[in-house]
């Protein structure tokens, strides 16, 4: 069985649970998507630092990642 078939019903369960718990579409919308006006400079710099670290990791292991992407049985 494909893993998406197992995860898909759980997403519906989570959605129904959140809707019944919050009882308000506005608070549920803020919980799921956040509020762009509440992002500060420190949040932006933290995301930039994480992005740089992730790109450095991908750059460091690029050949291995490329190999395992196109030759999964050897992984």
C-alpha positions as CSV (number, residue, x, y, z in Angstrom):
1,X,0.0,0.0,0.0
2,X,1.3,3.4,-0.9
3,X,2.1,5.7,2.1
4,X,0.0,8.5,0.7
5,X,-3.0,6.2,1.1
6,X,-2.2,6.0,4.8
7,X,-1.5,9.7,5.3
8,X,-4.5,11.1,3.4
9,X,-7.2,10.1,5.9
10,X,-5.1,11.3,8.8
11,X,-5.1,14.8,7.2
12,X,-8.9,14.8,7.2
13,X,-9.0,13.7,10.8
14,X,-6.6,16.5,11.8
15,X,-8.7,19.0,9.9
16,X,-11.9,17.9,11.5
17,X,-10.2,18.0,14.9
18,X,-8.9,21.5,14.4
19,X,-12.3,22.8,13.2
20,X,-14.1,21.4,16.2
21,X,-11.4,22.6,18.6
22,X,-11.2,26.2,17.4
23,X,-14.9,26.8,16.3
24,X,-13.7,29.8,14.4
25,X,-12.5,30.0,10.8
26,X,-10.3,33.0,11.6
27,X,-8.4,31.4,14.4
28,X,-8.0,28.2,12.4
29,X,-6.7,30.2,9.4
30,X,-4.1,32.0,11.6
31,X,-3.0,28.7,13.1
32,X,-2.5,27.0,9.7
33,X,-1.0,29.9,7.7
34,X,0.2,32.4,10.3
35,X,0.2,36.2,10.2
36,X,2.7,37.8,7.9
37,X,2.7,41.0,10.0
38,X,4.0,39.3,13.1
39,X,7.3,38.3,11.4
40,X,10.2,40.3,12.8
41,X,13.8,40.9,11.6
42,X,15.1,38.1,13.7
43,X,12.7,35.6,12.1
44,X,13.9,36.6,8.7
45,X,17.6,36.3,9.5
46,X,17.0,32.9,11.2
47,X,15.3,31.7,8.0
48,X,18.2,33.1,5.9
49,X,20.7,31.2,8.1
50,X,18.8,28.0,7.8
51,X,18.5,28.4,4.1
52,X,22.2,28.9,3.8
53,X,23.0,25.8,5.9
54,X,20.6,23.7,3.8
55,X,22.1,24.9,0.5
56,X,25.6,24.3,1.9
57,X,24.5,20.7,2.8
58,X,23.0,20.1,-0.6
59,X,26.1,21.5,-2.3
60,X,28.4,19.3,-0.1
61,X,26.5,16.1,-0.9
62,X,25.2,17.0,-4.4
63,X,26.9,14.1,-6.2
64,X,25.6,11.6,-3.7
65,X,22.1,13.0,-3.7
66,X,22.1,13.0,-7.5
67,X,23.2,9.4,-7.6
68,X,20.6,8.2,-5.1
69,X,17.9,10.1,-6.9
70,X,18.4,8.3,-10.2
71,X,19.7,5.0,-8.9
72,X,17.6,4.1,-5.8
73,X,18.4,0.4,-5.7
74,X,22.1,1.2,-5.0
75,X,21.1,3.4,-2.0
